[in-house]
Amino acid sequence: MKERNLKAQMLVIMAAVLWGTTGSSQAFAPQNATPMAVGALRMAIGGTALLLMAKIRGAFKTKIELDKKLLLTASLCMAVYQPLFFLGVSKTGIAVGTVLALGSAPVFSGIIECVFGEKLSSRWVLGTALSIVGCGLLFGGQDAMNMNVWGSILSIGAGISYAIYVKVSKKLFENSPMEPVNGLIFFISAVLLSPILFFQDISWLGTTRGIVTMLHLGIVATAVAYTLFAYALVSISTPKAVALTLVEPLTAAILGVVVFKERLTGISIIGGVLLFCGLILNSYPEKEKMEDMVIEL
């Protein structure tokens, strides 16, 4: 059981590292590539790739029994996450938008678990709190804070939608084969986001930089990353999975320093250390129920 849990945690971390490359990838995209267009195209490429891969592997040869309401809910949550996140960041700035979206997701995931009668370990609470504070300091030390009410609401909405997506997806994977369900979730999300492309200039997609950027975002940072995450969800609790995805902002910060020669302030460095410590706490296997302290909210 411990080996299975450790493997699942490693898969989440690998997925989060791939998600952490999205910011750097978009920096290489043509200048006229808007975040909304990139988000919609990313889902279109990733969703199609996931569905085709499941079909090639023969996942649809037998009839799949699944809850259509849950499938639509997961797809809708993943679809709305993209515009909510990008719009939130555009109004509040990268610092506040990222912290509110990525930082609030673990909190809402924990709340959802409590609503369903699950218990949160004291280690998870401490580790997640450290990671969220660290995330705030990491980005807060790099960018000027710009508090915008509507932008903040949109960013928090992104965190809520992501937390619900993870919970519902895990429920679907428990009762239905993972690969075809995962493919359907993202393909339906892509269809729901497709109208955005009618109002965006995507002529840049015909350039070499545009093609390379979108192939990376669609195949690597979406199809591969969410496949790893889906496999992990089968063997790990949703609060822990969402908490470990905070490896994403840490990866983005490291890439900023290594690739773009950005300089981290002292506050950002402290934030990175706290974020890393929180991740380490959450990566430890849980103790037996009789020995482990729990917190009920």
N, C-alpha and C positions, 0 to 999 in steps of 0.2 A: 504493500500500500504506500509506504514512504517513497519507494523508488518511482512508483507511478505518479505520485504527487510532485516529486522533484522534476520528473520529465515534463509534466504539465506546466510547471512554473518556468522551466527553461523555454518552452514553446511560447509562452506569453511574452517573456523577455525578448526573444528573437523577433516576434511580431512587432513589439513596441520599438525595437531598434530600427526595423524597416519603416515603421510609421514616422520615426524621427528624421528620416531622410527626405520627407516630403517638402519641408521648407527649403532645404538646399536645392532640391530638384526644381522647384518653382522659380528659384532665383536664376536658374539657367534657361528658363523658358523665354520666348520672345517677349518684348516689352508690352505689346498690345494684348497679351494673354491675361484676361481678367480672372480673379480667384473663383468667381461663380462658374465661368466657362470651364476652367480647369477641374473644378469639383464635379461638375456634371459629366464631363468627358472621362474623368477618372473612374467614375462609377459605371459608365457605359462600357468601357474597355474591361474593367475588372469583373463586372457582373457577367458580361458575355463570356469571358475567359473561364470563369468558375462554372457556368452552366455547361459550356462545351466540354470542359474537362470531366465533369460528372457524367455527361452523356457518352464520351469516348470510353470511359472506364466501365460503362455498362450499368450505371446506377439507376437508369430509368427503364431497364428491361422488365422489371417486375413492378407491380402496382404499389405505390407508396401511400400509406395511410398517415395523414397528418391533419392537424387542426388548422383549418384555413384561416380562422380568425387570428390565431397566434402568428401564422405566417405573414398575414397582411400587416399585423401590428409591428412585427420585427422589421419588415420591409419599409414601412412608413417611418419608423423611428430612424432607421439608417438613412433614409432619403432626406428627412428634415434636418438631420444633424449637419449635413454639408452646408446648406445656406445659412442656418442659424449660426454656425461657427464662423463662417467667413464674413457674414454681415456684422456679427458681434465684434470681431477683431477690427473690421474696417471703421467702426464707430468708437471703440474704446482704445484701440492700439493693440499691438501684439502682446504687451505685458499683461494688461488687465484681462483682455479677451481670452488669452491662453490659460491664465491662472483660474479664471472663473469657469471656463468650460472643462478643462482637464482636471482641475482641482475639485470641482463640485461633483464630478461623476462618481468618485469613490464614496462620497458622503451620501449621495442619493441611492447608490447601490446598497449601502448599509441600512438606510432607512427602509428600502424595499424589503430587504431580508427580515427586518424587525416586524414589518407589517404582516409578513407571512409566517410569523412565529419563530423565526430562526434567532439564534444567539450569536453575538459578536464577541470574540475573545478580546481580552484586555490588550494583548499583543497587537492585534489588528488595529484597534483604536489608536494605540500609541504610535505604531508604525505609519499608519495612514495620516495621522495628525502631523508627524514630523515631515512626511513627504509633501504634504500640502503647503505647510509653512515654508519648507525648502523651495518648493516650486515658486511660491510668491516672491521670496527673496532673490531667487535666481533670475527671474525676469524683471522684477522690480528694480534691480540694480543695474539693468541694461537700458531700460526705456523709461521715458517720462510717463508718470501715471496720468491717465486721462479718464476720469470717471464720467461716463455717459449713462444715464438711466436706462434708455432703451437698448443701448449696446450691451449693458450689463445683463439686462433681462434676456436678451437673445443668447448671450453666451451661457447663462445659467440654463436656459432652455436646451441648449446643445448638450450640456452635461446630463440633464434629466433624460433626454431622448436616448443618449448613449447607454445610460444605466438601464433603462427599460429594454433596449435592444439586447443587451447582454443577458438579462434575466429571462426574457422570452425565448431567445435563441437557445439557451441552455435547456429550457423546458422542451423545446422542439427536438433537440438532439437526444434527449432522454427517451423519447417515444418514437423517433423516426431516424432513418439512416442519415448521418451527418452530411455527406458530400452532396447528394441531390438537394437537400433542404437548404444548405448553405448557398448553393448555386441559384436556387429559386429566390431566396431572400435578396440577393444582390442584383439579380436580373430584374426583378420587380422594382427594386429601388431605382435602378437605372432608367426604367420605363417611366417611373413617376417623376424623375428629374429631367427627362428629355425635353419637355417644353421650354426649359431655360435656354437651351441652345438656339431656339428660334429668335431670341432677343439678344444674342451675344455675337460678337464678331469672332469667328473661328477660322478666318483665312490663314492665320499663323500656323495652323495645324499642317499646312502643306510644306512648311520649312523643315529642314533637317533637325534643328534644335527643338522645334515643336513636336515632331514625331518621336524623337529620342526621349524627351521629357515625359510625354504622355504614356509611352510604352513602359517607362520605369514606374510612373505613378500608378498606372492601371494594372500592370502585370505583377511587378515586384511589391510595391507598397500597398496594393489592394488585394489582388487575387492570392498571391503567396502569403502575405501577412495575415489575412483573415482566415486562410485555410489553417495556418499554424494555430491561430487563436481559437478556431472552432474545435480543432482536435484537443486543445488544452481544456476547453470548457466542459468536456465530457468527464474530466477527472479532477476538477478543481472548483471551489466555491466561487460564486460570482463576485462577492466583495473582494476576495483575495486577487482574483483575476483582474478586476478593474483597478485595484490599488497598484498592482505590478505594472500596469500600462503606463504609470508615471515615469517609466524608463524613457518614454518618448521625449518629453521635454529635456531630459538630461542628455539624451543622444543629440538632440537638435543643438543644444548649447555647446557640446563638445565639437560637433561638426562646424559650428560657427567659428570656433577658435582655430581648429586645424585647417579647414578649407578656406574660410574667408578672412583669416587672421584677425578676428575680433578679439578685443581685450575685455576680460571679465573684471569687474570692480570687486573690491573686498566683500561687499554685501552679496554679490552674485556667487562668489566662491563659497562663502558660508552657506548660502542657500543650496548650492550643489552638494556640499558635504551633508547637510541635514536631509536632503532628498535621498541621497545614497544610503544614509543610515536607516531611514524609514523603509527603504526597499529591502535592506538586509533583514530588518526585523520581520517584515512580511514574508520573506522567503523561507524563514525557519518553519519546519513542520510543526503542526499543532500538537500539544501534549494530549494525553488521554483526558477524557471529559471529567473524570473524578479529580484530576490534578490541576486542571487548567481553570483559571478564574474567568468568568464570563460576565459580560455586561448586557443587561436587557434594557432597551430604550422604550 
